[in-house]
Amino acid sequence: MLRSSFPRSRAWRSGFTLVELMVAITGGLIVSIVVFELAKDASRFYKSETRTADATLAGMVGFERLQNDIARASFMASPNVRRDPSICGNPVGDASWPTELKHMAGLRIGSSPTNTMLKANGLAPDSITLAGSFSSVEEFPIWGVTNSGSTYIVALQTKIGPLARMGYDASKTQLQILSSVFGVGRALRIVDRSGKAQYGTISAVKASPPQVILSHKPTLRLRTTSSTICGIRANETGYVNVVNFVKYEVKSLKGTAAYAPIYSDAGATPWDADRAELVRSEVDTSGQAIPNTDEVVAEYTVNLKFGLSVVSGTILNQTDPTLTTLVPGDTSNILKYAGDTIGITSQTYGPQRVRAVRVRLSVRSREADRSANITAGGAIAPGLYRVGLGANGTAPFARVRTLQADVSLPNQMGTLWN
């Protein structure tokens, strides 16, 4: 009899039981849940770190811009117009001088507008106003200044290097080129042949021939005879440059149409309602904001503070001048040197004595990512590490990054007058 070549099935051969399958599936689910939770935490941590990194990067970019502008303070301008021996005119007693020109200084430190969230955290950022030539590095030779009755006319020399470098001769948009430098509302510094300087307010420009038109505020001194101490004649050579007044402050631009989109999702991110930015803007010679000059330099700024390095002692006679450092927060002493020059009456103080500025800028991450502040021994740790975004500066907290640098003022190093 032939036998089958296939082996008989064995009773002991069997598969997984239902219990074994259920145990395996349950174990797999538990592992999947653990992996999912770990991945979710990692994703949340990554997003949190990304927000902090973005805030740090944005703060660094804005910080560099701020440092560069501070270093240019007093560039082709007066460190303190009320004490400057080279000034032709009387900013102290002449009522025709506009407000900003009356107390023009290389730098002036004040306070930023009040912000609800920052105030709740005990923060009161500074502001700083800088005077210098920020729109151009050129000095423009002129053919004198004439009084037309309602304005002053400053005739720029043609076929000169500054205009040629601007492409003025070859351009069909000469008026736009002049307007880009000699902006309305800015100051014009006029230096005569004797080296004396006076300041005017730009009201317009004209092309072919190139002219800068000044208002009668302030009144200029036009020299008519050789016996006049200072001033400039018509058809007399001299040179001019623009002086800008640049202001940095921490404030909200929610009401500015150009920046409305960055506040549009405040409902999705409730902490954006009281957010503030480091804003750069320009003011005119009367101290009024120039329209369309607002720029957001660093978003989510929470603090801005300045310290100073100043020369004390008698500068004029080089008698024992010493360098003193005033740290950020020493407001009473800082304002003696870099406050409103109208209020600084003592020769011992004044912005012309400032040799360096210590800048401290703090920015926060966009969203809250901490439930508690940093404490040490029951007290808040030194430095600014968190800001409370809740009511009255309470939880939740957002992380803060602070940048600090000392910026020298090369344009004030040679200021040896009181």
Secondary structure, 3 states (H helix, E strand, C coil): CCCCCCCCCCCCCCCCCHHHHHHHHHHHHHHHHHHHHHHHHHHHHHHHHHHHHHHHHHHHHHHHHHHHHHHCCCCCCCCECCCCCCECCCCCCCCCCCHHHHCCECEEEEECCCCHHHHHCCCCCEEEEEEECCCCCCCEEEEEEEECCCCEEEEECCCCHHHHHCCCCCCCCHHHHHHHHCCCCCEEEEECCCCCEEEEEEEEEECCCCEEEECCCCCCCCCCCCCCCCCCCEEEEEEEEEEEEEEEEEECCCCCHHHHHHHCCCCCCHHHHHCCEEEEEEECCCCCECCCCCEEEECCEEEEEEEEEEEEEECCCCEEEEEEEECCCCHHHHHHHHCCHHHCCCCCCCHHHEEEEEEEEEEECCCCCECCCCEECCEECCCCCEEECCHHHCCCEEEEEEEEEEEECHHHCCCCCC
